Amino acid sequence: MDLRRSRFSSLPAVPPKKQHDLVRALLALRGRIKLTVISGATLLALLSTSEARAEFTVCNQTLDVVNLAVGQKVDNADQTDGWWTIGANQCVNVIREELTNRYIYIYATDVFGHAILTGSTEMCIDRRRFSIRGIDECWPRGHIAAKFLEVDTLEQARWTFFLTAGNP
């Protein structure tokens, strides 16, 4: 056995003209692939700068689906909004503009409505999707009182909160 022979020596020989055409085709394809990669990267950069950037994101690092409500000051009045559904190991952008409030308040329930993230700040929620101005007298106004967790964003313009099984 000739050890100098390639393991591909059993393949039919390709005439030099066809080899040249094959090399040209591969080089042309390589140029297209580079162009596609560059175009894809450019498109991704354009999309990421033109879409609304999340400024307060909540990432659910638990194994459960959670429903989230958020409270903050809007036009010098307290306001709560809900619900965002966040799957296990997923993130949701809940405030899309730069943060102007140092404190953001969050409240989370499991899919059965049982509180899984609570705090000490009482604010109003509803059973269905809501946007409620004011946090006083929830029950007389037809809402439900819930204790929100205060998140100190340290006056940053962007913040991500990681919801874990060990959160208070």
Sequence and secondary structure as in RCSB ss.txt:
>XXXX:A:sequence
MDLRRSRFSSLPAVPPKKQHDLVRALLALRGRIKLTVISGATLLALLSTSEARAEFTVCNQTLDVVNLAVGQKVD
NADQTDGWWTIGANQCVNVIREELTNRYIYIYATDVFGHAILTGSTEMCIDRRRFSIRGIDECWPRGHIAAKFLE
VDTLEQARWTFFLTAGNP
>XXXX:A:secstr
  TTS TTTTS    HHHHHHHHHHHHHHHHHHHHHHHHHHHHHHHHHHHS   SEEEEE SSS EEEEEEEEET
TEEEEEEEEEE TTEEEEEE S    SEEEEEEE TTS EEE  SEEEEE SSSEEEE  S TTTTT EEEEEEE
EE TT S EEEEE TT  
